[in-house]
Amino acid sequence: MLLMIVVLFSVFYLFQINRMTYTLCVRREIPEENQPKVFRTINILITILLVSFYIEILYAV
């Protein structure tokens, strides 16, 4: 049950972060060839954050 809640939260959170990243790329006029690097870096960092969040919750309960 906990895993399902965390996964749903994570999907929603990643979607929102990607939407904000796109807005950042548009406003800062980041070139098209650099945008995949920006998205990849942010997604990797957010995924690490979400995995560590899940592990913390898992061992706290």
C-alpha positions as CSV (number, residue, x, y, z in Angstrom):
1,M,0.0,0.0,0.0
2,L,2.8,2.4,0.9
3,L,4.7,1.6,-2.3
4,M,1.6,2.4,-4.4
5,I,1.1,5.8,-2.7
6,V,4.8,6.7,-3.1
7,V,4.7,5.6,-6.8
8,L,1.6,7.7,-7.5
9,F,3.1,10.7,-5.7
10,S,6.4,10.2,-7.6
11,V,4.7,10.2,-11.0
12,F,2.8,13.3,-10.2
13,Y,5.9,15.0,-8.8
14,L,8.0,14.1,-11.8
15,F,5.4,15.4,-14.2
16,Q,5.2,18.7,-12.4
17,I,9.0,19.0,-12.3
18,N,9.3,18.3,-16.0
19,R,6.6,20.9,-16.7
20,M,8.6,23.5,-14.7
21,T,11.8,22.4,-16.4
22,Y,10.2,23.0,-19.8
23,T,9.1,26.5,-18.6
24,L,12.6,27.2,-17.4
25,C,14.1,26.2,-20.8
26,V,11.6,28.4,-22.6
27,R,12.1,31.5,-20.4
28,R,15.9,31.2,-20.3
29,E,16.0,30.4,-24.0
30,I,18.1,27.3,-23.6
31,P,19.1,26.0,-27.0
32,E,17.3,22.8,-28.3
33,E,20.5,20.8,-28.3
34,N,21.1,21.5,-24.5
35,Q,17.6,20.8,-23.3
36,P,17.9,17.0,-23.2
37,K,20.9,17.4,-20.9
38,V,19.0,19.7,-18.6
39,F,16.0,17.4,-18.5
40,R,18.2,14.3,-17.9
41,T,20.1,16.0,-15.1
42,I,17.0,17.2,-13.3
43,N,15.2,13.9,-13.7
44,I,18.1,11.9,-12.3
45,L,18.4,14.2,-9.3
46,I,14.7,14.1,-8.6
47,T,14.7,10.3,-9.0
48,I,17.5,10.0,-6.4
49,L,15.5,12.3,-4.1
50,L,12.4,10.2,-4.5
51,V,14.2,6.9,-3.9
52,S,15.9,8.2,-0.8
53,F,12.5,9.5,0.4
54,Y,11.0,6.0,-0.1
55,I,13.8,4.4,1.7
56,E,13.5,6.8,4.6
57,I,9.8,6.2,4.8
58,L,10.2,2.4,4.5
59,Y,12.6,2.2,7.4
60,A,10.8,4.8,9.6
61,V,7.6,2.7,9.6
